[in-house]
Each structure stands twice: as structure tokens, then as C-alpha cells.
Amino acid sequence: MFDSKVGIDLGTANTLVFLPKRGIIINEPTVVAISISDNHVLAVGQEAKEMLGRTPETIVASRPMKDGVIADYRVTEAMLRYFINKALGKVRFFRPEVMISVPGGITSTERRAVIEAAQAAGARAAYVIKETVAAAIGAGIPIAEARGNLIIDIGGGTTDVAVLSLGGIVNSTSVRVAGNRLDQSIIDYVRKKHGIAIGDRTAEEIKITIGSALHLKEEEVMEVKGRDMVSGLPKTVSVTTNEIVDAINEDLYEIAKAVKVVLQETPPELASDIIDKGMVMTGGTALLRNLDKYIAQSVGVPCYVAEDALLCVAKGTGVALDNLDSYKRSILSVR
């Protein structure tokens, strides 16, 4: 009730809420279900995700964030209000200060939309921090030092790559290729190869269960249920790990290419630090099997997955909010 600071990792796939001294208290899908007849929000988070692809005509379950930015302002505001109320309780004496992470490639208009949505949802002050900076802070990387650190944050909508030194971003890039794009590639591949239509949730399940960035000698097999494209009837097929590797290969190439672009523009002294220390990966998609090895092979620099990779950005928002003076150069805007 008395907490007045909230760190939010407003991701395309999942939203995480961090409270200083209490840690991550909410980790739910960024999904909202709305009744079409009266425009009323019926469910948010896990409850709404259960409805994806299973709603009648009168209800729409959708993701209000697309590629890391607000696609539906009103729904995002309702979702933020839900998460803030769930974190702090509806009855509170203070309007909270909120720190929200955003992708590196966000425009000033998109940034303003995030701040306004947070304020409309009940925030006293809203701050915005880039995902790569928050991820580095959450991963325990000493970004204030005069040493180069390369962070790769691969979420649901975007992959953000940045070189950090002295508390700021030296150079960076953001590509809209991440977990959701991998899911779509799996959907397209299964339709083309096996002739069945599957949904986003099934594609994500395949990716998590048997997916890999590199071919395996002993591959795993998974039974996948979908709708036959010819007969329209339910059908079950077997999908293997190496098929998934082939399905997502082009997307992974795009991610590796983004890392190369950032390294090519990095000053030599900082590049030398990165070669010594290696690159750090955060975000949910960083947990894809062998992705660290794939990027290390593609780029020629060691690559490691951060501890608690999924939680790094949310932790970083909370730490930055608790130490505003220390990280003021890293924070994009205040209103």
C-alpha cells in the first residue's frame, strides 16, 4: 500500500512488474480480452491469454503491444491500470512513480504514448528507459564504468542490441525480429510442409519444447495438432527439432546481422573490451536452445545468456527507479 515506485517491463509477449524491496511480483502475458458490444475489458493477462483463438464473435482477445510499442492506446491504458492496481492495491495513499522499459528504436511519439498511458493509469510521474539499458542493469553489468558492454535483448516483438559504456548507449540498433516472428515462421513452415494450420500458442509451445538455433544429432519429436488445410478436419502430425531449426533460420540470421552491424560501428577500444568479456543475452527468446552458440559462431565473439534472462529488464527498471540520480543519463524522458 505504501510502495510508491513501480518498474514495468511492458513487453509484446509478457508484462512484468517489479517493486523495489519485493522483487518481481507480476509476470503475465500482455493480452487483453474485450467485449465488443459495450467495449468493456473482460480479462487481462493470463486469464485473457487462455481466451486467445477461443473467443466467440462478441469477445476479442488481443495483444495491445505490437513490436514493443503501443498498437492500441486505450487497451494499453486499461492493462497498465490493471497491473498497477494488482501490484499496489486499489486503495493507496500515494500515486506511484512508474518506470517503463521501451525498445531502442521507439519514436518520440510512441514514447509519449507510453508516458501518457501510464499517467492515465494512475502514475504520479512516468519515466522511460531503453530496454537494453534496463536489461544490462538487471543482469548486474556495471554500465557506469568506462568499459564496453554489449547487450542483446531478444523479447517477443523486438531484438535490441546496444554497446554501453559510462552509463550511456554508445551505439545501438533495434530490429523487429524476435519471439513472435519465430512463432510466425513456425506456423508458415508447418502449413507448407505438413499441410496443417496451427495457432500462435501451439507455435510458441513447439518453439519452447523442441526448438533450437542449431541442428541436433539426436533431435526431438513433438506431436502437433491442427486443422488440415485440405479437408478442414483436425489432424495430428509429428514435427522434429531440425525442422524447426530450418523454419526459423532466416529470422536468426537477421538477429545475428543486427549484432554484427552494432559491432562494426563500435570504437576499437570498446570492441576490445567486448571480445574479452563476451556479449550478454537477455529476454525470453534468449532462452531458445543453442541461440547463444549460434550468435557466437555467426559473430566470432563469445556470447552468454544472463541469469534470469526473462526477468532482467523488469529488475533493471526497478533498480533504475530506486537510483534515479545514478541513472539519470540513461533515462529517456520524464513528464
N, C-alpha and C positions, 0 to 999 in steps of 0.2 A: 504493500500500500504506500510505503514511504519512499520506495525506489523512484527516482525521477530521471533516470537515464536508461535508454534502451538502444541497443545496437541491432540493426536488422540487415540480414543478407537477403535482399529481395531478388531471389533468383528466378529464372524462367521455369525451372522444374520444381524447386523446393524453396520455401522461405524458412529461414532460421532466425530465432530471436534470442539475443544474448543480454543478460542482465549482469552488470558488474557485481562481483562477490557471490553470484549464484550460478554463473555459467550459462550454458545453452539450455533454455527451458522449453523452447518450442522448435520442432523440426517437422514441418508438414508440407505436403505438396501445394504448389502455387496454383490452386484450382478453385473456381467459384461456380456454384450452381445457382441459376436464376430462374424464377418463374416468369414466363413470357407475358402472361395475362396481366399481372399487376407490377411487373418489374421489381419484384421483391427478391432479396438474396435469401436463398433457402439453406445453403450449406457452404462452408469454406473449409479448405484443407483436405485432410484425409477422408472425411465424410463425402466431400464433393468429388474427390478422385474416384471413389467407389462407383460414382454415377457415370463416369466418362464412358461414352459409347453405349450406355444402357438407359438413356432417358426417353420418356415419351415426348410427343411433339410440344407439349406445354412447358417443358423444362429444358434449359440449355446449360450444360456443364462445359466450361471453357477455361483456358489459361489466359488471364488478363495481361501477362507479360509475354512479349514476343522478342526473341533475340536480345534478351536482357533489358529491354525498355518497355515503357507502358504502351500497350496496344489499346486498352480500354480504361480511360481515366476514372470513370465513376465506379467501376467494379474494383479497380485497384484501391481506391479510397476506402470502399466498404471492407475490403480484405485487410488493409492496414489497420483500420479501426478494430476489426475483429481480433487481430493478433496483439495489438497494444492492450486492448481490454482483457484478453486472455492472460497476458503476461503480468499486468499490473492490477487487474480487478477493475470493475466498472466504477466502484466508489474509491476515489483517491483525492488527496488534498492538493497535489501538485500536478500541473500539466507537465508531461515528461519532455526531456531533451532527447531527440532521436537522431541517431547516426545511421545513414543508409548507404550501402555499397552500390556502385553503378559500374557498368562496363567502361573500359578505357576509351572507346570510340563514341561515347554518348555526346549528343549535341547540347548546346546551351538551352534550347527549347525543351528537349527531353529531360534535362537536369532540373529545369524549373518545374516541370510537370511532377517529378518525383517529390520535390520540396513542397509544392502546393498540396499534393495528395496527402503527405504526412501531416501538414498543418491542419488540413480539413479533417483529418482523422483524430485530431486532438493533441498534436505536438505543440509545445511552447516554442521550441526552436528546432529547426531541422538542418542537419549538416549532411554533406555528401562526400564520400571518399571513394576513390577508384578501387576497383576490386583487387587489382594486383598489389596495391599498397596495403590494403586490409589483409590480404592473404599472406603477404610477407610478415606483417606484424603478428598475425595469428600463428604463423609457422615458427615464430621465435627467431626470425632473421634480424640481426642488428642493422637495420637500414640507415640508422643515423651515422654510421661510420663511413669514412672515405674509402670504401671498398665496393667493387662491383658485385651485385647480386642479380641473377636472372631468375625471374619467377614466371611460371606458365600456369595460368588459372583456367582450367577447362571445365566449364559448367554445363548447363543444359542448352543455352542459346548462343553463347559466345565463348571463344578462346581468346584470352587476353595475355599478351606476352610483354614483359617490361624489364628493363635494366634499371635497378635502383641504386642510388649512391647518395650519401649525405642527406637522407630523409626525403629525397625527391626522385621523380622519374627522369632518367637521362634520355632514354628513347623507348618507344613502345609501339605496338600495333594491336589491333583488335579485329578478329575475323569472325564472321557469323557462321562458324562451323564448330559444332560441339555435340553434346549428347543427343539432342533432338534430331540433328541431321543424320547421325549414325543410325538412329531408330528408323528414320525415313528410308535410308539406304537399305536397311534390312527388310523393310516392308516391300520395297520395289524388287529386291532380289528374290524374295520368297514368291512373289506374284509371278515373276518372269520365269524362274527356274522350276517351281513346283506347281504353279497354276492355282494357288490359293490366296485369298485376301485375308490379311490379319490386321489387327488394330495396333495402336501405339503402345498399349500396355503389354501386349504379347511380344512386340518387337523389343521393348525395354527388358522384358524378362529373359528373352533369348540372349541379348547382349550381356546381361549380368551373369546369367547361368553358364553359358558356354562360349561367350565371346572372347576374342584375343586379338592383339595387334599383329602378332606373328604366327606363322603356320606352326602347328604342333605335330610331332611324330605320332603321338598317341592322342588322337583327337577325341573329343566327347561328342555324344549324340543326344539330341533332345527331340521328344515328340511334340509336334506343334499342331494345334487345332485351328482351323479356319474355314472359310467358305470357298467351295470350289468355284472357280471363275467360269467354268463351262456349264455345269449342271445347277449351280446355285445352292447346292446342298452342303451340309457340314462334311468336312474331310480332315483326316489326320495324316501328316507326313513327318518324315524324320529329317532333321537338319543337323549338319555337323559343324564343328568349330571352324574348320578350314574354309567352309562355305561362307561363314560369317566374316572371316578374315578377308576373303575376296570381295564380299559385299561392301565393306567399309574402307577398303584400301585407298580409294581416291580421296575420301574425307580426311584420313590420317595423313596423307601426303600434303594436303592443304595446311594442316596444323603444323607439320614439320617445316613446311615452306615459310610459315609466319615466323617461326623461331629463327630460321636462317636469315630472314630479312632483318630482324632486330639485331642479330649478332654481327651482320655485315656493316651495320651503321654504328656499332659500338666503338668508342675510343679504345685504342690498343691497350692502355693500362688497365682499363676495366675489363676488357676481354680476357686479359691475362689472369685477373682475379677469378673470373667465371670458370676458366679452364681448370684452375687449381681447386676451386670449391665445388664445381658442378652446378647444374641447373636444378631448381626445385619445382615440382609439380604439385598443384593443389586443385581442389574442386572434385565433384563427384565422378566425372568422366575420367579423371586421372587414375581412378581405381580399376579401369579396364586392364585386364591381364596383359602383361608384357608391353604396355604402352611406353613405360619408361625406357625399356630396352630398344624399342622401335625408334624413339626420338634420339636416343644416344647414338644408335647406329647411323641414322639419317644425317645427324648434325656433326658427329665426331667429338662431342663433349659429354662427359658423364651426366646422367640425369637421375634424380631421386624423387620418390613420392614422399611428400611431407607426412608426418604423423598426424592422424585425424584429418586427412586431406579434405574431407567433406565439410569439416567444421571451421577450417582456418579463417575464411573470410568473415564469418559471424563473430568468431573470437576477436579478430582484428578490429572490427567495428567497435566492439565493447571496450577494448584496450585503448583505442584512439580517443574514444569519447571520455574515458576516465583520465586521459592525459592530453587534454586539448592543446595546452601550451607547447608540449613537446612535439606534437604532430601537426601544428597549425599550417606548416608549409605543404603538407600532404593533403589537406582538406580543400575540396574544390570551392564550396560556397556556403555561406551562412545567410539565413534570412529571418 
